[in-house]
């Protein structure tokens, strides 16, 4: 099981949940009421599932693809910690992650 700590953009709210290996981070976030739209449903055609990853086992995540990095260029508040939640599939070796919501979202599919 992986322990995910979801943090609000302002840092005032947090929710800790557990997930099975193989779970996609976007689906986990949506199932627990996090404000991630995921308009393109994982096709990397928008940045509405942009999150900021820190803590725990971030080094064990698969690195972002060139396509993901290109899409993150359009994300509000993007930083080196930015990822698209639709591209993160949890694995058995990831024990914990902190996932902060960004200050906003841009839907590139609607431009």
C-alpha positions, 0 to 999 in steps of 0.5 A: 500500500502507498500512503498519499497525503493530498494537500490543498493549494494553500496548505490549509487542508490535507487528506491522507489515503492509501492506495494499491499498487497499479492505481493511477494518481488521477483516479485516486485523487478524483475518488477522494474529492480532490480538485483535479479535472483530468479533462483529457482522461490521460491522453496528455492533451491538457494540464488539468491534472497538474500536481506538485509532488514532494516527500516520501518516495518521489525518487522512485517515480518513473521520470516524466516523458518529453510529452509530459514535460511539454504539457507541463509548460502550460500548467499554472504554477509549474515547478520542478516538482510538477507532474501530471497525475494521469501519468503517475501509476503507483508501484509497490516500492512507493510507500508514501508521497505528498501531492499538493494541488496547484493554484489553478489549472489551464485546459489546453484542449479548449484553446 
